[in-house]
Amino acid sequence: MSFNSVFLVAKNEFYRTIWHPVVIIVGIIVLFLAFVYGYGNTATFESYDEMDAFLLCYCQSEYRILLICSIMAAFLGVLSMARDRWEHSVNVLLVKPLYRRDVILGKFIGLSGYIYVFVSVALVFSTLMFMLFFREPLSYIDLLCRLLSYIFILSLECSLIVALTMLVGTLLKNVIGAVSVVVVYVYADWFRYIVQYMGGLSIIMPRMLYHKMADPVSRGYPQELFNTLIPFTTWLNEAMPYILLTLFEIILLILINCFIFARLDDS
């Protein structure tokens, strides 16, 4: 594996994604939601005195930001492979001194890097809106720890979705077919709650893993990550097994993707 080659593919994928018109529109929507919830939650949580109401504001916008970021990650992942295979642009890359695994790793790193930047900007902007319209947090240190952890686990969940949908794009060369599979996955996971029929296997689903990372013990509202009555270190210790499981799934999916892509007769 050539790190320079992987970096070049990642850089190309990052810039190709960040300037895409649809991605820019999604970014504007997320920032608008952050503004709305920052302004709208001003009076909602003023009665909370034991718990830091500042962090409770995140719980009101968390679902919608998670939904938007997850859907965006799903379609970015599947199109990064399916579109390039459909247009035969991957062949251009493979003519150069690139291994197929370099293409997979580069695309995954580029998309994951973009998602991390996107999530960071959205959540930092949300924090500024809460501070502008609501008030300052009770503890900046606690806020920083929980905010950075929020960015990390949300980005991690989206990276898992990218790895999963890239695999779909690798397996299905037809763009329409690959996108259709992803649409069914998003619908089943978010709107039909397929995890309730999966029993113990539900833990492998990206959305379930995110909720387990944010709220590993489920002590009630709000999620443990945003509950300042629960020490940050307690949350971290309880969430660590799910964080490691998510990382393991990402690595496994990337390895499977590299294995399959390396054995395709055509790109």
C-alpha angles and dihedrals in degrees: 000000000000113000091200091056092048090049092051092050091046092049092050092048092047095052093041089055101040094057097043109123094227092051091050090052091050089050091053090050092052092048090048090052089050089053093048094049092043090055097036097052094057095102099024099078103028090107093062112099106152095050124048100258089196091073092043088067089070090061090062095055098029097090096052095043089048091050095049095045092046094050091046091050091049095054095040090053098048095042094048089068106022095048094047092048091046092051092039090233089133087067089063090056093047091054086065120071093280130129117221090243088056089059093050095045093044094050092046093049092046094050093042090050091052092048091050090053092045094050092044093052092045095050096041088051090049089052092052091049091051090050092047098048102024118025143275120290120261091239124023091194092054090045092051093049093048095041093051090047091049090052091047099050094042091050090046092053091049091048089054089053090049091052091048096047093043085060089053090050091050094050096045115049093184108091095208092050093047093047090047091056090051092048089053090048093051092046094047094046101041106027105025096035094224090180090077089067096046100071113196092354090069088084091075093061115102095230093050091048090052092053091047090051093048096040110017097166100028099223091171135266124020112035112259094249090061097039108100091190086072114067116246092235090055091055092046094052092048094044097046096086090055092046090053091046090053091050090049092052091050092051092046093050092048091051091049090048092051091047094051096041091050090057099047114116093211134026 
